Amino acid sequence: MKLKFFALFTLLLTAFFSYAQDMQEGFTYLETGKYAKAETFFQSILKEYPQNKTARLCYGRAIGLNGKPEAANTLFTNLLADYPTDFEVKLNYGESLLWNSNFSKAKTYFKGLIDEDPKSFPALLSYANTLSNLKEYKDALKYVDKALEVLPGNPNALTSKKYMYLGYAYQKQQSQKYDEAELLLKENLILFNNDKDTLLNLANLYLIANRLEDAKATYDILAENPENKITALNGLALVSHLNGKEKEALQLSTEAFESLDKTTEPTLSQQTTERYVQALIWNKKFKASDTLIANLIETKPNENWLLALRATLNIYKSDFKKSVKDYDQILVNDSTSFDGNLGNANALKALGKYEAAYTSAENTLKFYENQKDATNFIKNLNTTFTPFYEGKTSYSFDNGDNEAFAFNNNIEFPFSTKFKVLASYNYRNTTNAVTNNDATSNDFSLGLSYQLLPNVTFKGTAGLTSAKATTNDYTQLLTDVSFNIKPFKLQDLTVGYKRELQSFNAELLDREIVQNNYYANYSLNTNFNLGWFTQYFYTSQSDNNARNLLFTSLYYNILPKPSLKAGINYQYITFKNQVPTVYFSPEKFNAVEVFANLIKDENIAKPKEWFYELTAATGLQYIEDDKSQSTYRIQGKLGYKFSDRCMANLFGTRSNIASATAAGFTFNEVGLRFKWLLFEKPVFRE
């Protein structure tokens, strides 16, 4: 009897090991990630042994990892019903919840498994990964450490821990808690020395926080590993660009691009090509970048990254309509595309389609919560349409003994992206101690601005001036009506009519000379840094005089940040009647000057930063047929941005150009300007 039992046991054991050995092929498929083959393998096993628990488990894992999470969950639910106390089945059921992204249910389920077996490594690690998916990173790190206490050095747990740190740091970064994010990434670097992913995240954090030197240092560390050289060069090129060193950016990017070969990983090759084309665009090498993009699109049509590059190129060339077309195609391909949504916002804004620009930027934030570029875009656009008050006080004097004190107040109140109300009050008092003349004027005006078309804006104001002079008190109508038109790319035209008074000094105010000005301003920019501005005034006056004034300026943009340009100005003035004892009114006046202008624009300055502008010019002026006279002009301003809503600056001018005053004297002016946004955002936006 014992011999028979032993023989039966031996037979069953042999069958079991033979069966297990038969399934080893399937186990190998699972372990090596060949889930489709594993699915087919275990499916065939189950046809023969439909109730085999091991085969059912393995088949469930195969289909779950092969893109069929719902079917896997159903299978493990049935398996759990058959084996309600089997811990391995419970673990696999829990994992199927993760595959189905049912993280809330998985959190409760795995917590129950840990209570059942506090030392279960799979339960602890799965619970930690569940918390990580729920972005509860603090607790996730706590439980992954518990898992590592059970199996120290386990590679799966260590990998999970690394990505938990990265996710936690990104969460802090999105909340703009940059110091906390930096601390987490540095802790990760202690655990995973010079880890590529962590270094890249740290460098990106520094870029977002505008800590460019720290970003450069991080990319330099990354470059110490030869395998990461191309990636580091791509990052260093971006840092150089953000520092305004475009030539250096192109040099670094060219080095990376020329390092590509057939062995380069495809994603890295694409990133490097993208950065190289960007560097060409930054350096305004439009022909080279256009050719490269066109060649790439021929072989890879409708690729989003190439469409984005072409759109960027067209933005730099001010072909905004072409940019919008490419961004729209990107969004057809992928409605969640960051480049498509925010790129479209920038292009639409440039076209004057502000509501559509708002929509595109807000779409970006739907997919990329708290993304800094998108939030800054909306913030800057809000600033454009936020009601503001601007006050300016100034004191001027010349060597003709004229002195003037002025106080100007302006309010702009937008009710939509198209319509805004304008109001102003200006006070001016001017005296002359020699002639004993004294005059005061008070100007009041109201108006509106309305965008008729994306490229056409109407602006009109009307008001009254009340003047009190030595021998004359009066009230006169003031008005200024204009149309601003953007006829073609890189061009701007303003035509208008303005009614005003000759108010430079007390004597002129006393004479009540009304000026009717018909004017046009035209500016042209180019893609090769050359610019041209021209202004023409025809003025008819109530004293039966008339004036023609032409001013034109040709200049070259030398540097973008801070802006530095230099050029040549020409001015021509002629009056119908010459009344030199009353005001400067030559039959012909010509002036030529060379100038340089350095500016850090207040709109670019960040809160708690200085902004400035300095213009210096010198040249010659010709009054009638007299000999030439040398001229000079110095203008400057220095300001401080206290916050997003408040700024102030000092300004000053000194000039001896005859046309700068009504009397042809050396002119000086100093003053203070203050600007305050009345609200935090536009009144028409929730």
C-alpha positions as CSV (number, residue, x, y, z in Angstrom):
1,M,0.0,0.0,0.0
2,K,2.8,2.4,0.9
3,L,4.6,1.5,-2.3
4,K,1.5,2.3,-4.3
5,F,1.0,5.7,-2.6
6,F,4.7,6.6,-3.1
7,A,4.4,5.7,-6.8
8,L,1.3,7.9,-7.1
9,F,3.0,10.8,-5.3
10,T,6.0,10.5,-7.6
11,L,3.8,10.5,-10.6
12,L,1.9,13.6,-9.5
13,L,5.2,15.4,-8.6
14,T,6.7,14.6,-11.9
15,A,3.6,15.8,-13.7
16,F,3.6,19.1,-11.7
17,F,7.3,19.9,-12.4
18,S,6.8,19.0,-16.1
19,Y,3.7,21.3,-16.2
20,A,5.6,24.1,-14.5
21,Q,8.5,23.6,-16.9
22,D,6.0,23.8,-19.7
23,M,4.9,27.2,-18.5
24,Q,8.4,28.6,-18.1
25,E,8.3,29.9,-21.6
26,G,5.3,32.0,-20.7
27,F,7.0,33.2,-17.5
28,T,10.0,34.4,-19.6
29,Y,7.7,36.3,-22.0
30,L,6.2,38.2,-19.0
31,E,9.6,38.9,-17.4
32,T,11.0,40.2,-20.7
33,G,8.0,42.4,-21.5
34,K,6.8,40.3,-24.5
35,Y,3.2,40.6,-23.3
36,A,1.5,39.8,-26.7
37,K,3.4,36.5,-26.8
38,A,2.7,35.8,-23.1
39,E,-1.0,36.5,-23.8
40,T,-1.1,33.9,-26.7
41,F,0.9,31.4,-24.7
42,F,-1.2,31.4,-21.5
43,Q,-4.4,31.5,-23.6
44,S,-3.5,28.2,-25.1
45,I,-2.7,26.8,-21.7
46,L,-6.1,27.8,-20.4
47,K,-7.8,26.0,-23.2
48,E,-6.4,22.8,-21.8
49,Y,-6.5,23.7,-18.1
50,P,-9.2,26.4,-17.8
51,Q,-9.2,26.4,-14.0
52,N,-5.5,26.5,-13.5
53,K,-4.8,29.4,-11.0
54,T,-1.3,30.1,-12.1
55,A,-2.2,30.2,-15.8
56,R,-5.2,32.5,-15.0
57,L,-2.9,34.8,-13.0
58,C,-0.3,35.0,-15.8
59,Y,-2.9,35.4,-18.5
60,G,-4.5,38.3,-16.5
61,R,-1.1,40.0,-16.2
62,A,-0.4,39.5,-19.9
63,I,-3.6,41.1,-21.1
64,G,-3.5,43.8,-18.5
65,L,0.1,44.8,-19.5
66,N,-0.8,44.4,-23.2
67,G,-3.4,47.3,-23.2
68,K,-6.5,45.4,-22.0
69,P,-6.8,46.7,-18.4
70,E,-10.6,46.3,-18.2
71,A,-10.5,42.7,-19.3
72,A,-7.7,42.0,-16.8
73,N,-9.7,43.6,-14.0
74,T,-12.7,41.4,-14.8
75,L,-10.5,38.3,-14.9
76,F,-8.9,39.1,-11.5
77,T,-12.3,39.9,-10.0
78,N,-13.5,36.4,-11.0
79,L,-10.2,34.9,-9.7
80,L,-10.7,36.7,-6.4
81,A,-14.2,35.2,-6.1
82,D,-12.7,31.7,-6.5
83,Y,-9.7,32.4,-4.2
84,P,-10.9,35.0,-1.7
85,T,-8.1,34.4,0.8
86,D,-5.2,34.0,-1.7
87,F,-2.8,36.9,-1.1
88,E,-1.2,36.7,-4.5
89,V,-4.5,36.9,-6.2
90,K,-5.4,39.9,-4.0
91,L,-2.2,41.6,-5.1
92,N,-2.8,41.1,-8.8
93,Y,-6.4,42.3,-8.4
94,G,-5.1,45.5,-6.8
95,E,-2.6,46.0,-9.6
96,S,-5.4,45.7,-12.1
97,L,-7.0,48.7,-10.4
98,L,-3.8,50.6,-11.1
99,W,-3.8,49.6,-14.8
100,N,-7.4,51.0,-15.0
101,S,-6.2,54.2,-13.3
102,N,-8.7,53.6,-10.5
103,F,-6.3,55.0,-8.0
104,S,-8.8,56.0,-5.3
105,K,-10.1,52.5,-5.0
106,A,-6.6,51.1,-5.3
107,K,-5.5,53.3,-2.4
108,T,-8.1,51.9,0.0
109,Y,-7.6,48.3,-1.3
110,F,-3.8,48.3,-0.9
111,K,-4.0,49.9,2.5
112,G,-6.2,46.9,3.5
113,L,-3.5,44.5,2.2
114,I,-0.8,46.3,4.2
115,D,-3.0,45.9,7.4
116,E,-3.3,42.2,6.6
117,D,0.5,41.8,6.0
118,P,2.6,44.9,7.0
119,K,5.8,43.3,5.7
120,S,4.5,42.5,2.2
121,F,6.9,44.1,-0.2
122,P,4.5,44.0,-3.2
123,A,1.7,45.5,-1.1
124,L,3.9,48.3,0.3
125,L,5.4,49.2,-3.1
126,S,2.0,49.1,-4.9
127,Y,0.5,51.3,-2.2
128,A,3.4,53.7,-2.6
129,N,3.0,53.8,-6.4
130,T,-0.8,54.4,-5.9
131,L,-0.2,57.4,-3.7
132,S,2.3,58.7,-6.2
133,N,-0.3,58.5,-9.0
134,L,-2.6,60.4,-6.7
135,K,0.2,63.0,-6.3
136,E,0.3,62.3,-2.6
137,Y,4.1,62.3,-2.8
138,K,4.9,62.8,0.8
139,D,3.1,59.6,1.9
140,A,4.3,57.8,-1.2
141,L,7.9,58.3,-0.2
142,K,7.1,57.1,3.3
143,Y,5.7,53.8,2.1
144,V,8.4,53.2,-0.6
145,D,10.9,53.5,2.2
146,K,9.0,50.9,4.2
147,A,9.1,48.6,1.1
148,L,12.9,49.2,0.9
149,E,13.2,48.2,4.6
150,V,11.7,44.8,3.6
151,L,13.9,44.4,0.5
152,P,16.8,46.8,0.7
153,G,18.2,47.9,-2.6
154,N,15.3,46.5,-4.7
155,P,15.7,48.1,-8.1
156,N,12.0,48.5,-8.8
157,A,11.5,50.3,-5.5
158,L,14.5,52.5,-6.0
159,T,13.2,53.5,-9.5
160,S,9.8,54.3,-8.0
161,K,11.4,56.4,-5.3
162,K,13.4,58.4,-7.9
163,Y,10.3,59.2,-9.9
164,M,8.4,60.1,-6.7
165,Y,11.0,62.7,-5.9
166,L,10.8,64.0,-9.5
167,G,7.0,64.2,-9.3
168,Y,7.0,65.8,-5.9
169,A,9.5,68.4,-7.1
170,Y,7.4,69.1,-10.2
171,Q,4.4,69.6,-8.0
172,K,6.3,72.2,-6.0
173,Q,7.6,73.8,-9.2
174,Q,4.0,74.1,-10.5
175,S,3.1,75.9,-7.3
176,Q,6.1,78.2,-7.8
177,K,7.7,76.9,-4.6
178,Y,11.1,76.8,-6.3
179,D,13.2,76.5,-3.2
180,E,11.3,73.4,-2.0
181,A,11.5,71.8,-5.5
182,E,15.2,72.4,-5.6
183,L,15.7,70.8,-2.2
184,L,13.8,67.7,-3.3
185,L,15.8,67.3,-6.5
186,K,19.1,67.7,-4.6
187,E,18.0,65.0,-2.2
188,N,17.3,62.8,-5.2
189,L,20.8,63.5,-6.5
190,I,22.2,62.3,-3.2
191,L,20.4,59.0,-3.6
192,F,21.1,58.7,-7.3
193,N,24.4,60.4,-8.0
194,N,24.4,62.6,-11.1
195,D,21.2,61.0,-12.3
196,K,20.4,62.3,-15.8
197,D,16.6,62.7,-15.3
198,T,17.1,64.6,-12.0
199,L,19.8,66.9,-13.4
200,L,17.6,67.8,-16.4
201,N,14.7,68.5,-14.0
202,L,16.9,70.6,-11.8
203,A,18.2,72.6,-14.8
204,N,14.7,73.1,-16.1
205,L,13.7,74.4,-12.6
206,Y,16.5,76.9,-12.7
207,L,15.4,78.1,-16.2
208,I,11.9,78.6,-15.0
209,A,13.1,80.5,-11.9
210,N,15.4,82.6,-14.1
211,R,18.5,81.3,-12.3
212,L,20.5,81.0,-15.5
213,E,23.9,80.6,-14.0
214,D,22.7,77.7,-11.9
215,A,21.1,76.2,-14.9
216,K,24.4,76.5,-16.8
217,A,26.3,74.9,-13.9
218,T,23.8,72.0,-13.9
219,Y,24.2,71.4,-17.6
220,D,28.0,71.5,-17.2
221,I,27.7,68.6,-14.6
222,L,25.5,66.7,-17.0
223,A,28.1,67.2,-19.8
224,E,30.8,65.4,-17.6
225,N,29.3,62.2,-18.8
226,P,30.1,61.8,-22.5
227,E,26.8,60.0,-23.1
228,N,25.0,63.2,-22.1
229,K,27.1,65.7,-24.0
230,I,24.5,66.4,-26.8
231,T,21.7,66.8,-24.3
232,A,23.8,69.2,-22.2
233,L,24.8,71.2,-25.3
234,N,21.1,71.6,-26.1
235,G,20.4,73.0,-22.7
236,L,23.5,75.2,-22.7
237,A,22.4,76.7,-26.0
238,L,19.0,77.6,-24.5
239,V,20.7,79.2,-21.5
240,S,22.8,81.3,-23.8
241,H,19.7,82.4,-25.7
242,L,18.0,83.5,-22.5
243,N,21.1,85.4,-21.6
244,G,20.9,87.3,-24.9
245,K,24.0,85.6,-26.2
246,E,22.6,84.4,-29.5
247,K,25.9,83.8,-31.3
248,E,27.1,81.6,-28.5
249,A,23.7,79.7,-28.5
250,L,24.2,79.0,-32.2
251,Q,27.8,77.9,-31.7
252,L,26.8,75.4,-29.0
253,S,23.7,74.2,-30.9
254,T,25.8,73.7,-34.1
255,E,28.3,71.6,-32.1
256,A,25.4,69.4,-30.8
257,F,23.8,69.1,-34.3
258,E,27.1,68.1,-36.0
259,S,27.6,65.4,-33.3
260,L,24.5,63.5,-34.5
261,D,25.0,60.3,-36.3
262,K,23.1,57.1,-37.1
263,T,23.5,55.7,-33.6
264,T,21.9,58.7,-31.9
265,E,18.6,57.9,-30.2
266,P,15.8,59.2,-32.4
267,T,14.2,61.4,-29.7
268,L,17.5,63.1,-28.9
269,S,18.2,63.6,-32.6
270,Q,14.9,65.3,-32.9
271,Q,15.5,67.5,-29.9
272,T,18.9,68.5,-31.1
273,T,17.6,69.3,-34.6
274,E,14.9,71.4,-33.1
275,R,17.3,73.4,-30.9
276,Y,19.6,73.9,-33.9
277,V,16.8,75.4,-36.0
278,Q,15.7,77.5,-33.1
279,A,19.2,78.9,-32.8
280,L,19.2,79.8,-36.5
281,I,16.0,81.6,-36.0
282,W,17.3,83.4,-32.9
283,N,20.2,84.7,-35.0
284,K,17.8,85.7,-37.8
285,K,19.3,83.3,-40.2
286,F,15.9,82.9,-41.7
287,K,17.0,81.5,-45.1
288,A,19.0,78.7,-43.6
289,S,16.3,77.8,-41.1
290,D,13.6,78.0,-43.7
291,T,15.5,75.6,-46.0
292,L,16.2,73.1,-43.2
293,I,12.6,73.1,-42.1
294,A,11.3,72.7,-45.6
295,N,13.7,69.7,-46.2
296,L,12.6,68.1,-43.0
297,I,8.9,68.6,-43.7
298,E,9.3,66.9,-47.1
299,T,10.4,63.7,-45.4
300,K,8.2,64.1,-42.3
301,P,5.0,66.0,-43.3
302,N,2.5,67.0,-40.7
303,E,4.9,66.4,-37.7
304,N,3.9,68.7,-34.9
305,W,7.5,69.7,-33.9
306,L,8.3,70.7,-37.5
307,L,5.0,72.7,-37.8
308,A,5.9,74.4,-34.5
309,L,9.3,75.3,-35.9
310,R,7.9,76.8,-39.0
311,A,5.3,78.7,-37.0
312,T,8.1,80.1,-34.8
313,L,10.1,81.1,-37.8
314,N,7.1,83.0,-39.2
315,I,6.5,84.7,-35.9
316,Y,10.1,86.1,-36.0
317,K,9.4,87.2,-39.6
318,S,6.1,88.7,-38.5
319,D,4.1,86.4,-40.8
320,F,1.6,85.8,-38.1
321,K,-1.2,84.6,-40.3
322,K,1.1,81.8,-41.6
323,S,1.9,81.0,-37.9
324,V,-1.7,80.7,-37.0
325,K,-2.3,78.3,-39.9
326,D,0.5,76.0,-38.6
327,Y,-0.6,76.2,-35.0
328,D,-4.2,75.3,-36.1
329,Q,-2.9,72.2,-37.9
330,I,-0.9,71.2,-34.8
331,L,-4.2,71.4,-32.7
332,V,-6.0,69.3,-35.3
333,N,-3.3,66.7,-34.8
334,D,-3.2,67.1,-31.0
335,S,-5.7,69.4,-29.2
336,T,-3.6,69.2,-26.0
337,S,-0.4,70.4,-27.7
338,F,1.4,73.0,-25.6
339,D,3.1,74.6,-28.7
340,G,-0.2,74.6,-30.6
341,N,-2.2,76.3,-27.8
342,L,0.2,78.9,-26.5
343,G,1.9,79.5,-29.8
344,N,-1.5,80.3,-31.3
345,A,-2.1,82.7,-28.4
346,N,1.0,84.6,-29.2
347,A,0.3,84.8,-32.9
348,L,-3.3,85.8,-32.4
349,K,-2.3,88.6,-30.0
350,A,0.1,89.9,-32.6
351,L,-2.7,90.0,-35.1
352,G,-4.9,92.0,-32.7
353,K,-7.3,89.1,-32.1
354,Y,-7.2,89.4,-28.4
355,E,-10.3,87.4,-27.4
356,A,-9.0,84.4,-29.4
357,A,-5.6,84.9,-27.8
358,Y,-7.2,84.7,-24.3
359,T,-9.0,81.5,-25.3
360,S,-5.9,79.8,-26.6
361,A,-3.9,80.7,-23.5
362,E,-6.7,79.4,-21.2
363,N,-6.8,76.2,-23.3
364,T,-3.1,75.8,-22.5
365,L,-3.9,75.9,-18.8
366,K,-6.6,73.3,-19.1
367,F,-4.0,70.8,-20.1
368,Y,-1.0,72.3,-18.3
369,E,-2.2,73.5,-14.9
370,N,-0.4,76.6,-13.6
371,Q,2.1,76.5,-16.5
372,K,4.3,79.6,-16.0
373,D,4.5,80.8,-19.7
374,A,0.8,80.5,-20.1
375,T,0.0,82.3,-16.8
376,N,2.5,85.0,-17.7
377,F,1.0,85.5,-21.1
378,I,-2.5,86.0,-19.6
379,K,-1.0,88.3,-16.9
380,N,0.7,90.4,-19.6
381,L,-2.4,90.5,-21.7
382,N,-4.5,91.5,-18.7
383,T,-2.1,94.4,-18.1
384,T,-2.9,95.7,-21.6
385,F,-6.6,95.9,-20.8
386,T,-6.5,96.9,-17.1
387,P,-7.7,100.5,-16.4
388,F,-4.8,102.8,-15.3
389,Y,-4.0,106.3,-14.2
390,E,-0.9,108.1,-15.4
391,G,0.3,111.3,-13.9
392,K,3.2,113.5,-15.0
393,T,4.6,116.7,-13.6
394,S,7.3,118.7,-15.3
395,Y,9.3,121.9,-15.1
396,S,10.8,123.4,-18.3
397,F,12.9,126.5,-19.0
398,D,15.0,127.9,-21.8
399,N,17.5,130.7,-22.4
400,G,14.7,133.0,-23.5
401,D,13.7,133.3,-19.8
402,N,10.5,131.2,-20.4
403,E,9.6,128.9,-17.5
404,A,6.7,126.5,-17.4
405,F,5.2,124.1,-14.9
406,A,2.9,121.4,-16.2
407,F,0.8,118.7,-14.6
408,N,-0.8,116.0,-16.9
409,N,-3.3,113.4,-15.9
410,N,-4.6,110.6,-18.1
411,I,-7.0,107.7,-17.4
412,E,-7.7,104.8,-19.8
413,F,-10.6,102.5,-18.9
414,P,-11.1,99.5,-21.2
415,F,-14.5,97.9,-21.1
416,S,-13.5,95.1,-23.5
417,T,-10.6,94.1,-25.7
418,K,-12.0,96.5,-28.4
419,F,-13.5,99.4,-26.5
420,K,-12.0,101.8,-24.0
421,V,-12.8,105.2,-22.6
422,L,-10.2,107.9,-22.4
423,A,-10.1,111.0,-20.1
424,S,-7.5,113.6,-19.4
425,Y,-6.9,116.8,-17.4
426,N,-3.8,119.0,-18.1
427,Y,-2.7,122.1,-16.2
428,R,0.1,124.4,-17.5
429,N,1.4,127.6,-16.1
430,T,4.1,129.5,-18.0
431,T,5.8,132.8,-17.2
432,N,8.5,135.1,-18.5
433,A,10.2,137.3,-15.9
434,V,11.6,139.7,-18.6
435,T,8.4,140.4,-20.4
436,N,6.3,140.0,-17.2
437,N,3.9,137.7,-19.1
438,D,2.0,135.0,-17.2
439,A,-0.5,132.5,-18.5
440,T,-2.4,129.4,-17.3
441,S,-4.3,126.8,-19.2
442,N,-6.6,124.0,-18.0
443,D,-7.4,121.3,-20.6
444,F,-10.2,118.7,-20.1
445,S,-11.0,116.0,-22.7
446,L,-13.0,112.8,-23.0
447,G,-12.7,110.2,-25.7
448,L,-12.8,106.6,-26.8
449,S,-10.8,104.1,-28.6
450,Y,-12.4,101.3,-30.6
451,Q,-10.9,98.4,-32.6
452,L,-12.9,98.4,-35.8
453,L,-10.9,95.5,-37.3
454,P,-8.0,93.5,-36.0
455,N,-5.7,95.8,-37.9
456,V,-7.7,99.1,-37.7
457,T,-8.3,101.1,-34.5
458,F,-10.2,104.4,-34.2
459,K,-9.3,106.9,-31.5
460,G,-11.0,110.1,-30.8
461,T,-11.0,112.7,-28.0
462,A,-12.7,116.0,-27.6
463,G,-12.6,118.7,-24.9
464,L,-12.0,122.2,-23.9
465,T,-9.1,124.4,-22.9
466,S,-9.6,127.3,-20.6
467,A,-6.8,129.9,-20.7
468,K,-6.1,132.9,-18.6
469,A,-3.3,135.2,-20.0
470,T,-2.1,138.7,-19.4
471,T,-4.7,140.4,-21.6
472,N,-6.9,137.6,-22.8
473,D,-9.2,135.0,-21.2
474,Y,-10.9,132.5,-23.4
475,T,-12.1,128.9,-24.0
476,Q,-11.4,126.9,-27.1
477,L,-12.4,123.5,-28.4
478,L,-9.7,120.7,-28.5
479,T,-9.9,117.5,-30.5
480,D,-7.8,114.7,-31.7
481,V,-9.1,112.0,-34.1
482,S,-7.0,109.3,-35.6
483,F,-7.0,105.9,-37.3
484,N,-4.2,103.4,-36.6
485,I,-3.8,100.9,-39.4
486,K,-1.5,98.0,-39.9
487,P,-1.6,97.6,-43.6
488,F,1.0,94.9,-44.1
489,K,3.4,93.0,-41.9
490,L,6.0,95.0,-40.1
491,Q,4.2,98.3,-41.0
492,D,2.2,100.7,-39.0
493,L,0.3,103.8,-40.2
494,T,-1.5,106.5,-38.2
495,V,-3.5,109.3,-39.9
496,G,-5.4,111.9,-38.0
497,Y,-6.5,115.4,-37.2
498,K,-5.6,117.4,-34.1
499,R,-6.9,120.8,-33.0
500,E,-4.7,122.5,-30.3
501,L,-3.3,125.8,-29.1
502,Q,0.1,127.3,-29.4
503,S,0.9,127.1,-25.7
504,F,4.7,127.0,-25.4
505,N,4.9,130.3,-23.6
506,A,2.7,132.9,-22.0
507,E,2.8,135.3,-25.0
508,L,1.6,132.6,-27.4
509,L,-1.2,131.6,-25.0
510,D,-2.2,135.3,-24.8
511,R,-2.4,135.5,-28.7
512,E,-4.9,132.5,-28.8
513,I,-3.4,130.9,-31.9
514,V,-5.4,127.8,-32.8
515,Q,-3.6,125.1,-34.8
516,N,-5.4,122.6,-37.0
517,N,-2.9,119.7,-37.6
518,Y,-3.4,117.0,-40.3
519,Y,-0.8,114.3,-39.7
520,A,0.4,110.9,-40.7
521,N,2.9,108.7,-39.0
522,Y,4.4,105.7,-40.8
523,S,6.8,103.1,-39.5
524,L,8.5,100.2,-41.2
525,N,10.5,97.4,-39.6
526,T,12.5,94.7,-41.4
527,N,13.8,91.2,-40.6
528,F,17.3,92.5,-41.0
529,N,17.3,95.0,-38.1
530,L,16.8,98.1,-40.2
531,G,13.9,100.4,-39.4
532,W,12.4,103.6,-40.8
533,F,10.0,106.1,-39.3
534,T,8.4,109.1,-41.1
535,Q,6.1,111.8,-39.8
536,Y,4.3,114.5,-41.7
537,F,2.3,117.5,-40.3
538,Y,0.3,120.1,-42.3
539,T,-0.8,122.8,-39.9
540,S,-3.2,125.7,-40.6
541,Q,-3.3,128.3,-38.0
542,S,-5.9,130.9,-36.9
543,D,-3.4,133.7,-37.5
544,N,-3.5,132.8,-41.2
545,N,-0.2,131.1,-41.2
546,A,0.5,127.5,-42.3
547,R,3.3,125.0,-41.6
548,N,4.6,121.9,-43.2
549,L,6.8,119.6,-41.1
550,L,8.5,116.5,-42.2
551,F,10.5,114.2,-39.9
552,T,12.2,111.0,-41.0
553,S,14.5,108.6,-39.2
554,L,16.5,105.6,-40.5
555,Y,17.9,103.4,-37.8
556,Y,19.6,100.1,-37.2
557,N,18.8,97.8,-34.2
558,I,22.2,96.8,-32.8
559,L,21.2,94.8,-29.7
560,P,17.9,93.3,-28.6
561,K,18.4,93.2,-24.8
562,P,18.7,95.9,-23.7
563,S,17.6,97.5,-26.9
564,L,20.3,99.5,-28.6
565,K,19.8,101.3,-31.9
566,A,21.5,104.0,-33.8
567,G,20.6,106.0,-36.9
568,I,20.2,109.3,-38.7
569,N,17.3,111.8,-38.4
570,Y,16.3,114.5,-40.9
571,Q,13.8,117.3,-40.2
572,Y,12.4,119.9,-42.6
573,I,10.0,122.7,-41.7
574,T,8.6,125.6,-43.7
575,F,6.1,128.3,-42.8
576,K,3.9,130.3,-45.2
577,N,4.5,133.5,-43.2
578,Q,7.6,134.5,-41.2
579,V,6.8,136.1,-37.9
580,P,10.1,135.6,-36.0
581,T,9.2,138.1,-33.3
582,V,6.2,136.0,-32.3
583,Y,7.4,132.4,-32.8
584,F,9.9,130.3,-34.7
585,S,8.6,130.4,-38.3
586,P,11.3,130.1,-40.9
587,E,10.6,129.9,-44.6
588,K,12.8,126.8,-44.5
589,F,14.5,124.9,-41.8
590,N,16.7,121.8,-42.2
591,A,18.3,119.6,-39.5
592,V,20.3,116.4,-39.7
593,E,21.5,114.5,-36.7
594,V,22.9,111.1,-35.8
595,F,21.6,109.5,-32.7
596,A,21.9,106.4,-30.4
597,N,19.2,105.1,-28.2
598,L,19.6,102.6,-25.3
599,I,16.4,101.4,-23.6
600,K,15.2,98.8,-21.2
601,D,11.5,99.0,-21.7
602,E,9.2,99.3,-18.6
603,N,6.9,96.6,-20.1
604,I,9.8,94.2,-20.1
605,A,11.0,95.1,-16.6
606,K,9.9,92.8,-13.8
607,P,8.6,94.0,-10.4
608,K,11.3,95.4,-8.2
609,E,13.5,96.1,-11.3
610,W,14.8,99.3,-12.8
611,F,14.0,100.4,-16.3
612,Y,15.7,103.2,-18.3
613,E,16.2,105.0,-21.6
614,L,18.9,107.2,-22.9
615,T,19.1,109.1,-26.2
616,A,22.0,111.1,-27.4
617,A,22.2,113.0,-30.7
618,T,24.3,115.5,-32.5
619,G,24.1,117.2,-35.9
620,L,23.7,120.3,-37.9
621,Q,20.8,122.7,-38.4
622,Y,20.2,125.2,-41.2
623,I,17.9,128.1,-40.7
624,E,17.0,129.9,-43.9
625,D,20.2,130.5,-45.8
626,D,22.3,131.0,-42.8
627,K,25.4,129.0,-42.1
628,S,25.0,125.7,-40.4
629,Q,24.8,125.5,-36.6
630,S,25.8,122.5,-34.5
631,T,23.1,120.8,-32.5
632,Y,22.8,118.4,-29.7
633,R,20.0,116.6,-27.9
634,I,20.1,114.5,-24.7
635,Q,17.0,112.7,-23.3
636,G,16.8,110.2,-20.5
637,K,14.6,108.5,-18.0
638,L,15.2,106.3,-15.1
639,G,12.4,104.4,-13.4
640,Y,11.5,101.7,-11.0
641,K,8.8,99.1,-11.2
642,F,7.5,98.7,-7.6
643,S,5.0,96.0,-8.5
644,D,3.0,94.7,-11.4
645,R,0.6,97.6,-10.9
646,C,2.8,100.5,-9.9
647,M,5.8,102.2,-11.5
648,A,7.5,105.7,-11.6
649,N,10.3,107.3,-13.4
650,L,12.3,110.6,-13.6
651,F,12.8,112.1,-17.1
652,G,14.8,114.9,-18.5
653,T,15.7,116.6,-21.8
654,R,18.2,119.2,-23.0
655,S,18.3,120.3,-26.6
656,N,19.4,123.3,-28.7
657,I,17.6,122.3,-31.9
658,A,15.6,125.3,-33.0
659,S,12.4,123.3,-33.7
660,A,12.3,122.0,-30.2
661,T,10.7,125.2,-29.0
662,A,8.4,127.7,-30.6
663,A,11.1,130.4,-30.2
664,G,14.3,128.6,-31.2
665,F,16.0,128.7,-27.8
666,T,17.9,126.1,-25.9
667,F,15.3,124.0,-24.1
668,N,15.5,122.1,-20.8
669,E,12.9,119.9,-19.1
670,V,12.8,117.7,-16.0
671,G,9.9,115.8,-14.6
672,L,8.4,112.9,-12.7
673,R,5.9,110.3,-14.1
674,F,3.8,107.9,-12.2
675,K,1.6,105.0,-13.5
676,W,-0.8,102.9,-11.5
677,L,-3.1,100.1,-12.6
678,L,-6.4,100.8,-10.9
679,F,-7.3,97.1,-10.6
680,E,-5.6,93.7,-10.6
681,K,-7.1,92.7,-13.9
682,P,-9.5,94.0,-16.6
683,V,-13.0,94.8,-15.4
684,F,-14.6,92.7,-18.1
685,R,-12.8,89.4,-17.2
686,E,-14.0,87.2,-14.3
